[in-house]
Amino acid sequence: METNKSLPIAIIGAGPVGLAAAAHLKVRNLPFLLFEAGATVASNILSWRHIRVFSPWRYNIDKAARQLLSNTAWQSPDDEALPTGEELYNEYFKPLAELPSLKSNIIFGAKVLSIGRKNVDKMKTWGRESLPYVVQALRENEIEQYYVKGVIDASGTWNSPNPIGSGGVYALGEVENHNRIFYGIPDILNQHEIRYRNKSVLVVGSGHSAINAILELDKLKEKYPGTEIHWAVRKNNISDVYGGQENDALAARGALGIKIEELIINDRVSVYTSFHIQQLINQENKLTIVGFQGDQRLALPGIDEIISNTGSRPDFSFLSEVRLNIDTSLESVAELADLIDPNIHSCGTVRPHGEKELRQPDKNFYIVGSKSYGRAPTFLMATGYEQVRSIVAALAGDMEAARNVELDLPETGVCSVDLNSTAACCGNEVKPKIQVMKRANAGACC
Ligand SMILES: Cc1cc2nc3c(=O)[nH]c(=O)nc-3n(C[C@H](O)[C@H](O)[C@H](O)COP(=O)(O)OP(=O)(O)OC[C@H]3O[C@@H](n4cnc5c(N)ncnc54)[C@H](O)[C@@H]3O)c2cc1C
């Protein structure tokens, strides 16, 4: 009879972090199965394949993955170059997934629908720890069932975008006008050019994705001057969106803030701050966006298209039979909430964390990657690589390696602080350098 010990570890999602988990499990010689809903690995990154990321290659490749690839004819990309999403896929994720030792354990087109403990529901405690997990995945219209020893949920948040309605719920008329809203990052200059040229486009959101969309719309406007760019943000002050600019340790990330400020100074974009969207009204094929700016009602007529970049949220629907400890507001792994809560600070750097912080009440169950941050938007791939390195070490019984967490992350150059908080990070101090922090001497967040 197969014992629990010999069962594989299930990884949910073959994004950068799920793939890194697979690489670490391979290096540790632990069996695994990697379930991927899409037809390829890194399918979420491929949805914005045309965008150049802001962290150079040296942060984007996991150490165990590099070790496995180094034993092949793989050419390591230039450490300092900035890849596009497509280059990440072609030069790293694809060759990694094609390694025979990984490939044979990846199940594509397998969307995990539910996970529970074999024969016991969430309420039952006695004997629970020794029971395998049951993973059910939908594949080619059939539900397949697998028994596994533990689960690493790396399913991300990208597939559950937030609505544009200001309260986190759909604005009235949002669902009815879905065909006019792009949730994500359209390829404005190529694939989706026809959709946006000479149109009046509203971008909603204040993160890097929104900035990318606006910069591309501005290039489109140079070619098609009839293109109008509107930008709605909930923030009170647009300068809060500019980020660390010259002080960002990732020059490309800082450059986004510098470029967007230029566009605004030159009146290339109409900006609506403190805009809380309530309703979309479609009249004669033009949308009027209705909301509030403080106490004032604001109506923005004549919009053809909306690009929604309001962030995303984790999907817990398939985890209802698993005992989880999730932060009630961020929906992050509970232990991480104080490190990443944008209500407290906006540091791009987080205190090192690993298996101990990511452990869930149900043994051998972990939520990692961008999903571990819940709704907080500051996740970097390098953080996830360190998370899974530590978790896999623990699963292999190497608790010393699991505890010895190091995080090597570039800082944003912005570390704003909630002055009421004792968990303050580094104030407005600027540290444009790379920090390596060990658990033993890690401060609050910077
Ligand atoms: C425009 C842009 C630029 C960025 N630039 C940078 C950068 O410069 N540096 C950086 O570090 N990060 C950057 N990021 C962030 C980075 O891309 C994400 O943090 C990273 O993709 C998260 O990886 P993940 O593996 O946690 O999740 P994802 O990449 O979202 O992967 C999750 C995977 O899980 C699969 N999945 C989901 N649900 C299920 C299910 N139920 N069953 C099976 N499979 C499932 C999905 O299909 C997907 O393949 C950027 C993001 C964007 C949008």
The ligand as an ORCA input file, in Angstrom:
! r2SCAN-3c Opt
* xyz 0 1
  C       2.992     44.274    -16.143
  C       3.653     43.543    -15.020
  C       4.999     43.722    -14.801
  C       5.621     43.041    -13.775
  N       6.947     43.226    -13.568
  C       7.582     42.547    -12.589
  C       8.978     42.697    -12.372
  O       9.658     43.497    -13.002
  N       9.562     41.951    -11.398
  C       8.849     41.073    -10.628
  O       9.446     40.406     -9.772
  N       7.521     40.906    -10.799
  C       6.873     41.635    -11.751
  N       5.529     41.490    -11.933
  C       4.790     40.638    -10.999
  C       4.927     39.159    -11.369
  O       4.615     38.968    -12.716
  C       3.986     38.348    -10.521
  O       4.231     38.663     -9.181
  C       4.189     36.870    -10.761
  O       3.708     36.506    -12.025
  C       3.451     36.076     -9.700
  O       3.779     34.740     -9.910
  P       2.882     33.572     -9.329
  O       3.568     32.307     -9.758
  O       2.628     33.782     -7.903
  O       1.460     33.717    -10.049
  P       1.021     33.779    -11.626
  O       2.133     34.268    -12.490
  O      -0.239     34.515    -11.622
  O       0.800     32.255    -11.962
  C      -0.302     31.536    -11.449
  C      -0.553     30.310    -12.332
  O      -1.555     29.521    -11.707
  C      -2.475     29.060    -12.687
  N      -3.742     28.797    -11.990
  C      -4.571     29.707    -11.420
  N      -5.602     29.074    -10.828
  C      -5.425     27.749    -11.026
  C      -6.163     26.579    -10.650
  N      -7.293     26.664     -9.934
  N      -5.696     25.375    -11.037
  C      -4.533     25.267    -11.761
  N      -3.803     26.346    -12.148
  C      -4.239     27.570    -11.768
  C      -2.537     30.204    -13.686
  O      -2.975     29.744    -14.948
  C      -1.074     30.676    -13.714
  O      -0.302     29.970    -14.675
  C       4.873     42.155    -12.948
  C       3.513     41.986    -13.176
  C       2.898     42.670    -14.196
  C       1.427     42.475    -14.416
*
